């Protein structure tokens, strides 16, 4: 491996939430941070990042041993959809599946709160992306505790600090996944309140963006401070050695995409998947197949297509 891994590790290190640290989102992470880069530099970096992801995704699929789960969390207008579209633009779509989690269905509410997320986990050799994730269960549900009632929990499950218990359960679940070869990558797109306001106005003013706006978005914005506290506590409690959080500055979309590509690329390079060695018997079969195909070539045809 060349020195790309070391450069990427240095680049994403300021974004990583150190396990065991106490996070104050407004104090510790700047949504406008851009590592001194200019946008034109960012275009080239993203192109290189997309190419790297394509290379490693192909190796991941060929090895068929590890799977990767990318969890994207953000408030409304945080740029999740655009990040997925740009960062994954070069990969084979057969090796990637994207799941968006909205209001749970009746069927989903009739199961434990992790059930619907478990059903969308990647297979070995795949990358799965959660557009919003199981962390909704300690974010939206916490800010709107009436959602707990809809989850039909028994009285015993509501006693004590339910959020501390859920943090512990989620950490254990992610540790189980990583221990079985499924890497968990967690990215929080950190958007400022002012940038969200401007993006909402753009969605209102531009007809081609009207479909992306809902009056519920403004209602949810009224809970901004509650969400900031919920995010800060979530990051503090669930950034672990086996599944750390990365807080990506999201006010500049181009920079958020570079960072997300770098975090995902770093994970794939850490796995370092290899193409399988087919073995001597398979090589003999390959040589025999080649001889047979060469014998079928019309006169004067080149040996290699």
C-alpha positions in Angstrom: 0.0 0.0 0.0 1.3 3.5 -0.8 1.1 6.5 1.5 -2.5 7.3 0.6 -3.8 5.7 3.8 -1.5 7.8 6.0 -2.6 11.0 4.2 -6.3 10.2 4.6 -5.9 9.3 8.2 -4.3 12.7 8.9 -7.0 14.5 7.0 -9.9 12.9 8.9 -8.4 12.9 12.3 -9.8 16.3 13.3 -13.3 15.0 12.5 -13.1 11.9 14.7 -14.9 11.9 18.1 -12.4 10.4 20.5 -14.0 7.4 22.3 -14.8 8.4 25.9 -14.8 12.1 25.2 -17.6 14.5 26.2 -18.8 16.4 23.1 -20.3 19.9 23.0 -21.3 20.1 19.3 -21.4 23.9 19.2 -18.0 24.2 21.0 -16.0 21.4 19.5 -16.9 21.2 15.8 -17.2 24.1 13.3 -19.7 23.5 10.5 -17.6 26.0 8.3 -14.3 24.2 8.7 -12.6 23.3 5.4 -9.0 22.4 6.3 -7.7 25.4 4.4 -8.9 23.9 1.1 -10.4 25.9 -1.8 -13.3 24.5 -3.8 -11.3 23.8 -6.9 -8.9 21.8 -4.9 -11.9 20.0 -3.5 -13.1 19.0 -6.9 -9.9 17.2 -7.6 -9.8 15.5 -4.2 -13.3 14.2 -4.6 -12.5 12.8 -8.0 -9.5 11.0 -6.5 -11.7 9.8 -3.6 -14.4 8.4 -5.9 -11.7 6.5 -7.9 -10.3 5.1 -4.7 -13.7 3.9 -3.5 -14.3 2.2 -6.9 -11.0 0.4 -6.6 -11.6 -0.9 -3.1 -15.2 -1.7 -3.5 -14.3 -4.1 -6.4 -11.8 -5.8 -4.1 -14.3 -5.9 -1.2 -16.8 -7.7 -3.5 -14.2 -10.1 -4.8 -12.9 -11.1 -1.4 -16.5 -11.6 -0.1 -15.5 -11.6 3.6 -16.2 -8.2 5.0 -19.3 -5.9 4.7 -19.4 -2.2 5.3 -22.3 -0.2 6.8 -22.2 3.6 6.4 -24.5 5.5 8.7 -25.3 9.1 7.7 -27.0 11.3 10.2 -28.0 15.0 9.8 -30.8 17.4 10.4 -33.0 18.3 7.5 -31.1 19.9 4.5 -27.9 18.5 5.9 -26.9 17.1 2.5 -27.3 13.4 3.0 -28.8 12.7 -0.4 -26.3 14.8 -2.3 -23.4 13.2 -0.4 -24.5 9.7 -1.3 -25.0 10.7 -4.9 -21.6 12.2 -5.3 -19.4 10.0 -3.1 -20.8 6.8 -4.5 -20.9 8.0 -8.2 -18.0 5.7 -9.3 -18.9 2.4 -7.6 -20.7 -0.6 -9.0 -24.3 -0.1 -8.0 -24.7 -3.9 -7.7 -22.4 -3.8 -4.7 -24.2 -0.9 -2.9 -27.6 -0.7 -1.3 -29.1 2.5 0.2 -31.9 2.4 2.8 -33.8 5.5 4.0 -35.6 5.2 7.3 -38.7 7.4 7.8 -41.7 7.0 10.2 -41.8 3.3 11.2 -44.7 1.2 9.8 -47.1 -0.8 11.9 -45.2 -3.9 11.2 -41.9 -2.3 12.3 -43.5 -1.0 15.5 -44.5 -4.6 16.3 -40.8 -5.5 16.6 -37.9 -4.3 18.7 -36.5 -0.9 17.7 -33.4 -2.4 15.9 -35.4 -4.9 13.8 -36.0 -2.7 10.8 -32.3 -1.7 10.6 -31.1 -5.3 11.0 -33.1 -6.3 7.9 -31.1 -3.8 5.8 -27.6 -4.7 6.8 -25.1 -5.4 4.1 -24.1 -8.8 2.9 -20.4 -9.8 2.8 -18.8 -8.0 0.0 -21.4 -5.2 0.0 -21.5 -1.6 1.2 -24.9 -0.6 2.7 -25.8 3.0 3.4 -28.3 4.1 6.0 -29.8 7.5 5.1 -30.7 8.2 8.7 -30.1 5.1 10.8 -30.7 3.4 14.1 -29.5 6.6 15.8 -33.0 8.0 15.1 -34.0 6.0 18.1 -32.0 8.2 20.4 -32.5 11.4 18.4 -36.0 12.0 17.0 -37.5 9.6 19.6 -35.7 11.5 22.3 -36.7 15.0 21.1 -40.3 13.7 20.6 -40.9 11.3 23.4 -44.4 10.7 22.3 -42.9 8.3 19.8 -41.9 6.0 22.7 -45.6 5.4 23.3 -46.0 4.2 19.7 -43.3 1.7 20.3 -45.5 -0.3 22.7 -42.8 -0.8 25.2 -43.6 -2.8 28.4 -43.4 -0.8 31.6 -40.2 -2.5 32.6 -38.5 -1.2 29.5 -39.4 2.4 30.4 -37.9 2.3 33.9 -34.5 4.0 34.6 -32.6 5.9 32.0 -33.9 4.6 28.7 -31.4 6.6 26.7 -28.4 5.3 28.6 -29.7 1.8 28.0 -30.2 2.4 24.3 -26.7 3.7 23.9 -25.4 0.6 25.6 -27.5 -1.7 23.4 -26.5 0.1 20.2 -22.8 0.0 21.2 -23.1 -3.8 21.9 -24.9 -4.4 18.6 -22.2 -2.5 16.6 -19.5 -4.4 18.4 -21.2 -7.7 17.5 -21.4 -6.6 13.8 -17.7 -5.6 13.7 -16.7 -8.8 15.4 -18.4 -10.7 12.6 -16.7 -8.8 9.8 -19.1 -5.9 9.2 -17.5 -2.6 9.7 -19.6 0.3 10.9 -18.8 3.8 9.6 -20.7 6.7 11.3 -20.8 10.2 9.8 -22.7 13.1 11.2 -23.1 16.0 8.8 -22.8 19.0 11.0 -24.9 21.9 9.6 -25.2 25.4 11.1 -28.5 26.9 11.9 -28.0 29.7 9.5 -27.0 27.5 6.6 -30.1 25.3 7.2 -32.2 28.5 7.0 -30.7 29.5 3.7 -31.2 26.0 2.2 -34.8 26.0 3.3 -35.3 29.4 1.6 -33.8 28.0 -1.5 -36.1 25.0 -1.5 -39.1 27.4 -1.2 -37.9 29.9 -3.8 -36.8 27.5 -6.6 -39.7 25.6 -8.1 -37.5 22.6 -9.0 -36.7 22.3 -5.3 -40.2 22.7 -3.9 -40.7 19.0 -3.7 -37.9 18.7 -1.2 -39.5 21.1 1.3 -42.2 20.3 3.8 -43.8 22.6 6.4 -42.8 19.9 8.9 -39.2 20.9 8.3 -39.8 24.3 9.8 -41.7 22.8 12.7 -38.7 20.5 13.4 -36.3 23.5 13.2 -38.0 24.9 16.3 -36.4 22.1 18.3 -32.9 23.0 17.1 -31.5 23.3 20.7 -33.0 20.0 21.7 -31.4 18.3 18.8 -28.0 19.8 19.4 -28.1 18.5 23.0 -29.3 15.1 21.7 -26.6 15.0 19.1 -23.9 16.0 21.6 -24.9 13.3 24.1 -25.2 10.6 21.3 -21.7 11.4 20.0 -20.3 11.3 23.5 -21.9 8.0 24.4 -21.6 6.0 21.2 -18.2 6.9 19.6 -16.3 3.7 20.3 -13.0 2.2 19.3 -14.8 -0.3 17.1 -17.3 2.2 15.6 -16.2 5.9 16.0 -18.2 8.9 15.0 -16.9 11.4 12.5 -18.4 14.9 12.6 -18.2 16.3 9.1 -18.5 20.0 8.5 -21.6 20.4 6.2 -22.0 24.1 5.5 -19.9 23.6 2.3 -21.4 20.7 0.4 -18.2 20.1 -1.6 -16.1 19.7 1.6 -18.7 17.4 3.3 -18.5 15.1 0.3 -14.7 15.0 0.4 -14.7 14.2 4.1 -17.3 11.4 3.7 -15.4 9.8 0.9 -12.2 10.0 3.0 -13.8 8.4 6.0 -15.3 5.6 3.9 -12.1 5.2 1.9 -10.0 5.0 5.1 -12.3 2.1 6.4 -11.9 0.2 3.1 -8.1 0.7 3.1 -8.0 -0.5 6.7 -9.8 -3.7 5.7 -7.4 -4.0 2.8 -9.5 -6.6 0.8 -7.6 -8.7 -1.6 -8.5 -10.5 -4.8 -8.7 -14.3 -4.0 -5.9 -16.6 -5.0 -7.6 -19.1 -7.3 -5.1 -21.8 -6.6 -3.1 -24.1 -9.0 -6.0 -26.3 -10.0 -8.0 -23.3 -11.1 -5.1 -21.9 -13.0 -4.8 -25.1 -14.9 -8.4 -24.8 -15.8 -7.9 -21.2 -16.9 -4.9 -22.2 -19.1 -7.0 -25.0 -20.7 -9.9 -22.7 -21.3 -7.5 -20.2 -23.0 -6.0 -22.8 -25.3 -9.5 -23.9 -26.3 -10.6 -20.3 -27.0 -7.4 -19.6 -29.0 -8.0 -22.6 -31.1 -11.5 -21.3 -32.1 -9.9 -18.0 -33.4 -10.4 -17.5 -37.2 -7.2 -17.3 -39.3 -5.3 -14.1 -38.8 -7.1 -13.1 -35.7 -5.1 -11.5 -32.9 -4.4 -13.8 -29.9 -5.6 -11.1 -27.4 -8.9 -9.2 -28.0 
